[in-house]
């Protein structure tokens, strides 16, 4: 668990490239651990929700969309968070779209592999269950890592300003029609 936490902290610190006011990796890892515990508490609240869609929205969309930006920023800056920057990412539609897509892919993968379970024979239930769990875990982990990469892109865009990161250049001027020097003789 400690090694996984150190690797996760190092990955987040390398993805978010802003070097201003970084804290030591130990403090970043402890802050990340605290945000992880808060996320688990929020995910456990899904047992008290009445419908399945509300449980899915809390566990796969709302909790990650709110906790992941704060946890990633805490891994880099500790508790001296750039609050405005983090809140801009939390409120960005690009972030919510990414979280919604990742949540849908993770949930669909889980239901797909659960559907495969109906076709198993008795003798290979252990092997199929192990492969299913491994595949679901790898897919879920992969989509969350992609989401963290998208989060780092959004943090980088917010640091420089979205207009400078996605600057639209003016179209090239059209040649004047009166000056035909293009080689047509």
N, C-alpha and C positions, 0 to 999 in steps of 0.2 A: 504494500500500500504506500509506503514511504517513497519507494522508487517510482511508482506510477505518479505520485503527486509531484515529485521532483521533475520528472519528464514532462508532465503537463505544464508545470510552471515554466520550464525552459522553453517549451514550444510556444506558449503564449507570449513570453518575453521576446522571442525571436520574430514572431509574426507581427507584433505591434512595434514598429520601428522608431517610435518617438523616444529619444534618449533623455528628454528633460525630466528631472526629478525622479529618477528610478530609485527604487529601494533595493536592499539586498535580497537575493533570491530566497533566503530563509523566511523573511517577513512576507514576501509575496506568496510563498507556499502556504504559510499559516493563514493568510487572508483568503487564499483560494480554498483552503480546507473549511474555513468558517462559512464561506458562501456555498460550498458543497453541502454542508450540513443543513443550512437554511433551505436549500433546494430540496433536499430529501424530506424535510418537514413539510414543505409545501406540497410535494408529490404525495405524501401520506394523507393529505387532506382529501384526496380524491375518493377515498373510501366512504366519505360522508356525503357525497353528491348523489342526487337521485337518479340521474340518467347516464347512460353510457357515453353519449356525445359530450356531456359536460366533463366527465372524467377524462376523456381523450383531450379535450381542449385545455384542461388544466395541466395534465401531465406532459403533453407533447407540444403545446403551443404557448400558453400563457406563462407558465413557470420558466421554461427556457428563454423565452423572449425577454423576460424581465431580469432573471438572475444571471444569464450568461454574460451580458455586457459589463455588469458590475463585477463579476468574478474575474473576467479577463483583465479589466482595468486594475483590479486589486492585485493581480499577479505581477503587474508591471510597476504600479505606483503605490502599492500598499493601501493604507487608509487615507492617503493624501490624494484622493481621486479628483480628476478634473470633472466636476459634477455636470457642468453645462455640456461638455463634450459627450459624456456618457448618456445623459438624458436626450441629447440630439440623436444619438444612435438608437436608443430605445424607442423614440418617437418616429423614427424614419420608416416610411412605408417599405423601403427596400429590405430593411431588416425583418419586418413582419412577414413580408412575402417569402423570404428565405426560410424563416422558421416554419411557416405554414407548409411550404413544399417539403422540407425535411421531415416534419411531423407526419405528413401524408405518406411519404415514401417509407418511413419507418413502420407506420401502422399497417400499410398495405403489405409490406414484406412479412410482418408478423402474421397477418391473417392468411397470406399465401402459404407460408410454411405450416401453419396450423391446418390448412386444408389438405396438405400432402399427407398428414398423419392418418387420414381416413383410408389411405391405400396401402398401409403397412401390414406386413404379416407378423405373426406372433414371434417368430424366431429372430427377426431383425429389428424389433422395437427398440432395443437399447442402442444399437448402432444408428438407426434413423433418428431417434430422439437426440442423440449426441450431435449428429451432423446438423440436424435442424437448429438446435440451440446454438451451435457454433456459427452457422451461417447467419442466423438472425443477429447474433451478437456482433459479428464482423460487419454486417450491413448497417446496423444501427450505429456502431462506433464510427464507421466510415462516413455516414451522412452527418454525424455530429462534428467530425473533424472538418469536413467541408464547410459546415456552418461556422465553425470557429475561424476558418480562413476567410469566409465572407465577412465575418465580424471585424477581422483585422483590416480588410479592405475598407470597410465603412469607417473605422477609426482613423485610418490614414486619410480618407477623403475628408473627414471632419476636421482633421488637424490643419489641412491646407485650405480647406474650404471646398465645397462641392463644385463651385463654378470654375475654380482653377484646376481641379482634378479632371473634370469632364468639360474641357473648354471646347466650344464649338467654333470652328474657324469660319470666316466669311467665305462664301463661294468665290471661285475665281472670276475675275471680271471678263465679260465677253468682249471679243474683238469688235472694234467699230466697223460698221458695214461700209462706210465711205472709203476706208483705207484698205484696199485689197492688195496687199503685198505678200500674200501667202504662196506665191509660186504659180498661180493660175495665169498663164500668159495667153 
